[in-house]
Structures are given as C-alpha cells and as structure tokens.
Amino acid sequence: MPSSTQRHLEVSSNGRGLILKATAVSGLLLLSGCSLFSHKHEKPAIPKTADAETLYNYGIDALRSGRYELAGGEFELLQQNYPYSGFTGNAELMEGYSYYLQGEYALSVQQLERYLQLHPTSPDAAYAFYLRALCYYEQIADVQRDQQGTVEALNALEEVITRFPQTSYARDAQLKIDLCRDHLAGKEMLVGRWYQQQRNYEAAMTRYQRVVQDYQTTNHVAEALERLVEVYLALGLKNEARQTASVLGYNYPDSQWYRYAYANLRESKLLSDDFKQPITQKPTSKPRGFFTRAWHSVF
C-alpha cells in the first residue's frame, strides 16, 4: 500500500499533467483564433496581369475576329497597367479604331483626339486624323435632315488634306469631300425647291445661286441653273432668265435641264437666234469647263 507521501506525489503529478494539457489546448485555440482573425484583414490575391505585349496582341486578335468591344477592353487595360510601355501609344490609337468599328463614333473621336494631343508628331498621326474624319463622315444624315454633321465631316476631311497632302489618306479624303459637297448642294436644292413651291422666289433664288457659286463641281449645278431660269421668269426678270439659260446651254447642252429651260424660254417667246438647240443624243466629247462664260456677268 502506498504511503501518504506517495499518494500526494501522484496527485500532484496528475494535476501538473492536466494543467499542461489544458495549457496546450488553450494555446492551440489561441493560435487558431489569431489565424482566423488574421485572414479577415488580409487583402485578396490580385491576379497577375499579362505583360504589355501580350495584352496588345490579345487586342489585335480580338479585332481580327470581329470582337471589337473585347479588343477595346484589352487596349484600355494595357494603358491602365503599362502607361509608359512602348505599346501604349499604339493601344491608344487602336482603342479609337475599335470604337469606330463598333459605331461608337463620339467615343472614337474623343479617343483619337486624346491620342493626337499626346502624340502630335507620331508617324501614325495622319491615320488618326483620317480616322477621326471618317467618324464624322459616317454620321452624315439624309438631305431631309440637318447637315451640321456633313459640315463637320467636310472640315475634318479638309484638315487631312491640309496636313498630309501627299498621303493616300489625302487622296481618299478628296473623294469624300466631293461627296460631302454634293450632299450639301442637294440640301440647298431641296430647300430652294420648297421655297419655289411656296412662291417665295427671292429665297429660292438665293439657294439656287449658292449652289451655282459654291458647289460648281457637284451634280446639282445644271438643275440649279434651270430652276433659276424658272424663278427669273416668275419674277419678270427676262434678261437674267435668258443669260442663265445661255450659260446652262453652253456648259450642259445635252442636259435635260437645258431642254426644260429652252422650252420655258420658247413658251415665253424669249428665244433668239444665238440660242443653241438642245442636244438630244449623248455627247461624244467631254463636257466643257464649268462657266467658261463668266457666271458673275449674269448678275
């Protein structure tokens, strides 16, 4: 039988064991608690962004596959993450191009103007100016509507020619300028015909004269001259009517508009021997230059 001293030692030993176990468990709980709390304050891991060249290539691939919105996102991401990269300038330009392909012309113009402000001497500046002009050109409205967009397109296209006259962009811009001018002339004719129908002959005359004077290379000049003959006859301005018909016959002898003007003069008994008969067959030579007989002498 163990003595009282031995029993006391056993109890003490057992007590120390329990205390050590309790301490160890408390330590584990404390450590786990600290670990839990520490996770709450840790920032989530940021996914690694591809390098600038990879992002640029992603954007180009998206453009080629017709995913224009995705392409714009890749180019924008490149600019945000690598503002000083050698690919950043191209990304700025291509982002504007991706907006253009999406039909987001206002965003495209904004992006292209930003590019030109940052890189005014870039070798791609000519393309940026041309693409900016195209954004305006694509928004030209029907002649029934306001033509402010046509004026903006015309100005932007003329800037391309002024800045980069020897480029292919300038040559294409010139073709589009001719179309813009024809569009603006068409608007003037539309308004002039409306005034004429309302018997507001002075206002109609102003519109037709503007076509003749400001848009001489368009397809509307022959009609404008014939309409002026009608207006002058309605106002009793017989000499002006005859002189305008003479200019029309000299420059457009085969035109249906000259046939109309000739018939109107004959009906008003204003024909004279110096008036040419209208040509009813197609001419074998090119039309004569515009207004070889000075137009301003009519007035």
HELIX and SHEET records of a PDB file:
HELIX    1   1 SER A    4  HIS A   41  1                                  38    
HELIX    2   2 ALA A   52  ARG A   64  1                                  13    
HELIX    3   3 TYR A   68  ASN A   81  1                                  14    
HELIX    4   4 THR A   88  GLN A  102  1                                  15    
HELIX    5   5 TYR A  105  LEU A  118  1                                  14    
HELIX    6   6 ALA A  125  TYR A  137  1                                  13    
HELIX    7   7 GLN A  148  ARG A  163  1                                  16    
HELIX    8   8 SER A  168  GLN A  197  1                                  30    
HELIX    9   9 TYR A  201  ASP A  214  1                                  14    
HELIX   10  10 VAL A  221  LEU A  235  1                                  15    
HELIX   11  11 LYS A  238  ASN A  251  1                                  14    
HELIX   12  12 GLN A  256  GLU A  267  1                                  12    
HELIX   13  13 TRP A  295  VAL A  298  5                                   4    
END                                                                             
